[in-house]
Amino acid sequence: MKKNKISALLLTLPLFACSVPGGQADGRLELPAIRAGEKIIEYSGYTDIAYSSSSSKQADPDKVAFTVSFDEVHRQPKWVAYSLSRQELGGYAKRGEKQFHKDPDANVRQADRSDYRRSGWTNGHMAPAGDFTWSDRAMNDTFNYTNICPQDEYNNGKAWNNLEKRVRDWARQFGEVYIVSGPIIGEAENGTIGSARVTVPDAFFKAVLARDGSSYQAVAFIMSNDSTPQPYNDCVVTVNELESIIGTDLFCALDDSVEEGVEGSVNKHFWGM
């Protein structure tokens, strides 16, 4: 079986038509709208799925770990989208000695370890390794440079990491959440790193969607890419506000009749903030 199911798509439609009545999109509620020319990489087809450390391994060629829209100009993902369920937490996979690496199957111009070495910036996962304990190979796929951005060390290990842990808490609480993360290049105040000239983002975003009975709730976060202490509670924005900054239509599989209400406000009580 091929390591990854890779799709580098040059779409003919100006915007991917993903609005589905009732918000049902076969589990792909996490996908943003995809514009013409975006390079889309889908990581799927796993043979070592185990939803707990004691469960037997199984194969699922259709199982999608995460989807990337890759930005070759800045040598990093534009966004990374995936769903995370309660079942997928607590698997057997461990970070261990996994190394950051180019994805040899992705036909895009990527960074490599030499670009980050001694740059002063860490390898920042957009889909975090800790969300993929259900498959050792899926976790290893998160170490591809198609999923990595230059990230401030403190932000990576503290503020952003705390937000990632909170998202896992929400997956346990609500049963499943839908997540989109990525860089905000902004003015690129810190320039580039390495011979590949990987752009250092000014900030990062994360948007999360969860079911709330027959409807949905959404919340988004923007964190600056620096060593400033940033409790995620202080970084909340609406999805609409985030979309106006990044220029991407998030959670577009939601029915139009509910999307505006869901994305136009944040119910902090629902999210426990």
WOWO-V343769 format. One record per residue. N is the residue number from 1. RES is the residue in one letter. SS is DSSP state (H for helix, E for strand, C for the rest). Layout:
<<N;RES;SS> <N;RES;SS>>
//
This chain:
<<1;M;C> <2;K;C> <3;K;C> <4;N;C> <5;K;E> <6;I;E> <7;S;C> <8;A;C> <9;L;C> <10;L;C> <11;L;C> <12;T;C> <13;L;C> <14;P;C> <15;L;E> <16;F;C> <17;A;C> <18;C;C> <19;S;C> <20;V;C> <21;P;H> <22;G;H> <23;G;H> <24;Q;C> <25;A;C> <26;D;C> <27;G;C> <28;R;C> <29;L;C> <30;E;C> <31;L;C> <32;P;C> <33;A;C> <34;I;C> <35;R;E> <36;A;C> <37;G;C> <38;E;C> <39;K;E> <40;I;E> <41;I;E> <42;E;E> <43;Y;E> <44;S;E> <45;G;E> <46;Y;E> <47;T;E> <48;D;E> <49;I;E> <50;A;C> <51;Y;C> <52;S;C> <53;S;C> <54;S;C> <55;S;C> <56;S;C> <57;K;C> <58;Q;E> <59;A;E> <60;D;E> <61;P;E> <62;D;E> <63;K;E> <64;V;E> <65;A;E> <66;F;E> <67;T;E> <68;V;E> <69;S;E> <70;F;E> <71;D;E> <72;E;C> <73;V;C> <74;H;C> <75;R;C> <76;Q;E> <77;P;E> <78;K;E> <79;W;E> <80;V;E> <81;A;E> <82;Y;E> <83;S;E> <84;L;E> <85;S;E> <86;R;H> <87;Q;H> <88;E;H> <89;L;C> <90;G;C> <91;G;C> <92;Y;C> <93;A;C> <94;K;C> <95;R;C> <96;G;C> <97;E;C> <98;K;C> <99;Q;C> <100;F;C> <101;H;E> <102;K;C> <103;D;C> <104;P;C> <105;D;C> <106;A;C> <107;N;C> <108;V;C> <109;R;C> <110;Q;C> <111;A;C> <112;D;C> <113;R;H> <114;S;H> <115;D;H> <116;Y;H> <117;R;C> <118;R;C> <119;S;C> <120;G;C> <121;W;C> <122;T;E> <123;N;E> <124;G;E> <125;H;E> <126;M;C> <127;A;C> <128;P;C> <129;A;H> <130;G;H> <131;D;H> <132;F;C> <133;T;C> <134;W;C> <135;S;C> <136;D;H> <137;R;H> <138;A;H> <139;M;H> <140;N;H> <141;D;H> <142;T;C> <143;F;C> <144;N;E> <145;Y;H> <146;T;H> <147;N;H> <148;I;E> <149;C;E> <150;P;E> <151;Q;E> <152;D;C> <153;E;H> <154;Y;H> <155;N;H> <156;N;H> <157;G;H> <158;K;H> <159;A;H> <160;W;H> <161;N;H> <162;N;H> <163;L;H> <164;E;H> <165;K;H> <166;R;H> <167;V;H> <168;R;H> <169;D;H> <170;W;H> <171;A;H> <172;R;H> <173;Q;H> <174;F;H> <175;G;C> <176;E;E> <177;V;E> <178;Y;E> <179;I;E> <180;V;E> <181;S;E> <182;G;E> <183;P;E> <184;I;E> <185;I;C> <186;G;C> <187;E;C> <188;A;C> <189;E;C> <190;N;C> <191;G;C> <192;T;E> <193;I;E> <194;G;C> <195;S;C> <196;A;C> <197;R;C> <198;V;E> <199;T;E> <200;V;C> <201;P;C> <202;D;C> <203;A;E> <204;F;E> <205;F;E> <206;K;E> <207;A;E> <208;V;E> <209;L;E> <210;A;E> <211;R;E> <212;D;E> <213;G;C> <214;S;C> <215;S;E> <216;Y;E> <217;Q;E> <218;A;E> <219;V;E> <220;A;E> <221;F;E> <222;I;E> <223;M;E> <224;S;E> <225;N;C> <226;D;C> <227;S;C> <228;T;C> <229;P;C> <230;Q;C> <231;P;C> <232;Y;H> <233;N;H> <234;D;H> <235;C;H> <236;V;E> <237;V;E> <238;T;C> <239;V;H> <240;N;H> <241;E;H> <242;L;H> <243;E;H> <244;S;H> <245;I;H> <246;I;H> <247;G;C> <248;T;C> <249;D;C> <250;L;C> <251;F;C> <252;C;C> <253;A;C> <254;L;C> <255;D;C> <256;D;H> <257;S;H> <258;V;H> <259;E;H> <260;E;H> <261;G;H> <262;V;H> <263;E;H> <264;G;C> <265;S;C> <266;V;C> <267;N;C> <268;K;C> <269;H;C> <270;F;C> <271;W;C> <272;G;C> <273;M;C>>
//
